[in-house]
Structure formats: C-alpha cells, structure tokens
Amino acid sequence: MKIVVTGATGFLGRPLCAEFVRLGHEVAALSRNAEKARAALEPSVQCLKWGEEPGGGLPWQIAVQSADVVVHLAGQSVAEKAWTPAIQQALRTSRIDTTRRLVDAIRVSTRRPQALVCASGINYYGDRGEELLTEASPPGDTFLSKLCIDWEAEACKALELGVRVVCHRAGIVLEHGGPLDQILFPLPVPVSPWALGLGGPIGNGRQWMPWIHRVDAVGMFVWSVTNPDVSGPVNTVAPQLIRNIDFTKALGAALHRPAIFPIPGFALKALVGEFASELITSQRAEPAVAERLGYTFKTPGIDEALRSILAKGLR
C-alpha cells in the first residue's frame, strides 16, 4: 500500500513509519520541514513539504490523492505550561485545520484513499470518575474534550466521500521521549525525583489512568490501516485498567525505588500549567473495539511495560 503520514517525525510517527517500511509499504511523510524529516526517517520514506500554500496540484496534495491510506498524526503538544487563548487556538489549528486540509485534498481527488486514520485523544471523555467507558460513551465537556470532538468531526467529513475513517482515542503512550519523561522529570533539572526515592502518585492517586505501551499504539495504528473492518472511534489503550496509584507502584518497582510521596494537584499545576488538570482526571476506558475485532496486545500489563522501558534506566 501507499501510505501518507502527517506528524511523521513525532513520538509516534517515527516508529510507525519505520514499521510501515518494515512491512513493505510505500510511505510518504508530510512535514513543514521536509529536510528535517528526511534526516529523521528511513531513507525510503518520501518527504514532502506541506503548509498553507494556496492552490491545487502541490506535491503533498498529489501524494494524498494517490494514497491508499492517509494517517494523520499532526498536532501541537497539549503539554504547554499555560493554555493562553493563543495556545488554545494553536492547538485547534494544528489539529482541526490540518484535518480539514487533508479532507479537502481528498474531496477533489478522482482516486480517493480507502481510509483516513486520524489521531485523537482519550481526553474525549473528560473526567468520568468510576464510569466504564467504551467507544459508545458520550463525550465530556473540558477544553480537550471539545478539541477531540471537533477534531474527529472534521475527520468524519471524509465519510461522505466514501472513505473509511478511524479515530484513535489514545491514552498515555508510554516510552522514553513521550509523557513518561514528564512524569520522571517534572522539574527543570536533570535529576529525577524518582531516582532519589521521592516519586509518588498524582493527587490522591485514585483516578483511572488509561495507558498504552508505544509498541501497541504503533501496532493498533498498523492494525487499523490494514484491517478494513476497523472504523469509527477506537480506544487506543491497554486492556489492563489501572488507577494512578497502581501505575505509581509499578513505576517504583521497575526503578527499584519507593513511590510514597504524593504530588498535590496545585504543585503539579505550578510545574506543567493547565495540563495538570488532565493528569488528575479519571477515564476508566477499555479497548472494547480492539478486543471485539481481535487485536492482540503485545504488552497488555503495566508491570511488564514499565520493566521493558526502564530496563536500561531513567533515560
């Protein structure tokens, strides 16, 4: 298959592109900096610049229109220290406007892709306490919930063009280089409090914490690209449902360190800004679609996941 990927140089995009190449697919990456993308990705990946250029017939548009599948991962990080109105608008633009641009390119194509596989977030559900969440559960009403709602709605406009649409509502993706680093190194210093035995749960630790090992996040994207039965929202989370305190214990065990010093919510907000509110919300989300359609998790348990990631240390 010919697969076009946005956000290809990101935390998930790089290993996903590498896996597509390993499986023998033809991959084109759309990037605001094509030279940087060429340096970061496999030599066989075609790297094309995309942006706000007007007009049709641009190389990235031609690539989208000739693709079998488009995978859309682009989006500015939500872990900004302050969600100012400008940052909030940038978060929306980097997700919703880029999705609209892709769908517009598909709309004018005479040969449309079979599928648009789009990233989304488990934040779609907001703070839901003890409620068990499947893909059929209604959305929440937080800023990130509304962002995910609008993001998915833009992607779903491709349905009217006869394109299969998948929206991956991803939990916290665990691996070095992603959110785990923020957990291990919350302070602007090179020493982790976990190395000093000062780690602990966030808030009261009772909130449900949807997570997934990056190898399974990549696996679920590949599975949804190649399996025509997968459509609509997909909770991209591990089957083991855990609370933050369970995650903390597993992290401490993997590091051979105690995990008894809780991080108050107000202290976390001082460190990471409004994003702190998302770290103390609760989403008891299960991968109902993945389990029903037979995805096989490679790392289903948190203990195994953290041991494998941290086997060589904190970085």
HELIX and SHEET records of a PDB file:
HELIX    1   1 GLY A   13  ARG A   22  1                                  10    
HELIX    2   2 ALA A   34  ALA A   40  1                                   7    
HELIX    3   3 PRO A   59  GLN A   65  1                                   7    
HELIX    4   4 PRO A   85  ARG A   92  1                                   8    
HELIX    5   5 THR A   93  ASP A   97  3                                   5    
HELIX    6   6 THR A   98  ARG A  107  1                                  10    
HELIX    7   7 ILE A  122  TYR A  125  5                                   4    
HELIX    8   8 PHE A  143  ALA A  155  1                                  13    
HELIX    9   9 CYS A  156  LEU A  161  5                                   6    
HELIX   10  10 PRO A  179  LEU A  184  1                                   6    
HELIX   11  11 ARG A  214  THR A  226  1                                  13    
HELIX   12  12 ASN A  244  LEU A  255  1                                  12    
HELIX   13  13 GLY A  265  VAL A  272  1                                   8    
HELIX   14  14 GLY A  273  PHE A  275  5                                   3    
HELIX   15  15 ALA A  276  LEU A  279  1                                   4    
HELIX   16  16 ALA A  288  LEU A  293  1                                   6    
HELIX   17  17 ILE A  302  LEU A  310  1                                   9    
SHEET    1   A 7 GLN A  46  LYS A  49  0                                        
SHEET    2   A 7 GLU A  26  SER A  31  1                                        
SHEET    3   A 7 LYS A   2  THR A   6  1                                        
SHEET    4   A 7 VAL A  69  HIS A  72  1                                        
SHEET    5   A 7 ALA A 115  GLY A 121  1                                        
SHEET    6   A 7 ARG A 164  ALA A 170  1                                        
SHEET    7   A 7 GLY A 232  THR A 236  1                                        
SHEET    1   B 2 LEU A 132  LEU A 133  0                                        
SHEET    2   B 2 ARG A 284  ALA A 285  1                                        
SHEET    1   C 2 ILE A 172  LEU A 174  0                                        
SHEET    2   C 2 TRP A 211  HIS A 213  1                                        
END                                                                             
